[in-house]
Amino acid sequence: MNAIASCATALICAGIVVLSLSDAFAEPEGPVLQLEAKIPLGNVTGRIDHMAFDLTRHRLFIAELGNDTVSVVDLEAKKVVHRVGGFGEPQGVAYVQSSDSLYVANGGDGSVRVFRGAEYAPTGRIDLGADADNIRIDLPGNRLLVGYGNGGLASIDLHSNNKAGSFALKVHPESFQLDAGTRQIFVNLPNSRAITVVDAATGQQRANWPLTHGGNFPMALDAQRQRVLVVFRSPPKFAAFNWQTGELVSEADTCGDADDLFLDHKHQRIYITCGAGFIDVLKADDPKYSRLAKITTVAGARTGLFVGDMDRLFVAARAQSGQQAAVWIYRATP
């Protein structure tokens, strides 16, 4: 082979390598989240917290913490069809389909209030003492779990709507998740820079994992890989932990001021909603959790809800700069 032919062959081979590397790290051809609609919430001011969903009526419940209200958004009509007022800093919301009941946890007075039916008639109130926050539904246990106070998880019986007991924690809990298979509760304790693992039946602490970063607010579980997924605010990092040992499996940079984190099992993606004005989309089936997309929203839009049955991610955008508060609806695409 002469020198010119050899050089041409080398360039062709180099080109193939470059193309292969380019293909390996290419962004998806289309957007992984397609913005479908922005539904205005009306005269709502201040911070917006968590959300819940009624799959039967296709209604979204939004805790409008700064407004002391909860909005009910009809997705088919694309408008607010009901608003419940008189709360004290509503933070966590949960909807139980079997009893057609809406539960609202209040940070201001520490109560959990209960509403029933399509008209959301008030039917009960459970006083926990202080700072009722995140809510999780434990259907096998026929109960609601609510983080509250200076360190506790309250258990509320879903039949009687009475407090059935509580589990003590060292400090106030933020996001926590229950694994139905192992009956473990994983709890973020940002004020002590730790994740604690609690036995769901007895409330006894099984493990405590000290953390090197701070601001561990959002959490999700990946049962398939037995991972606890957490996002930190200081510095803004995503991390995956082995849920048997607490060992750090992987860590990646992410957007700032995150408050919600979701695992999309169907598309094997992770969605992180950040108050810095972004949705970070990571690959759940990549050991390094590489980024698929970073989608611009607006500052302060840090809470959301992913409904896997609908392939929809809802993001709450608070009112600012003359713009009304709204819920932004994204469709997860293949």
Secondary structure, DSSP 8 states (H G I E B T S, - for coil): --HHHHHHHHHHHHHHHHHHHHHHT---SS-SEEEEEEEEEES--S----EEEETTTTEEEEEEGGGTEEEEEETTTTEEEEEE---SSEEEEEEETTTTEEEEEETTT-EEEEEETTTTEEEEEEE-SS----EEEETTTTEEEEEETTTEEEEEETTT-SEEEEEE-SS---SEEEETTTTEEEEEEGGGTEEEEEETTT--EEEEEE-SSB----EEEETTTTEEEEEEEBTEEEEEEETTT--EEEEEE--SSEEEEEEETTTTEEEEEETTTEEEEEETTSTT--EEEEEE--TT--EEEEEGGGTEEEEEE--BTTB-EEEEEEEE--
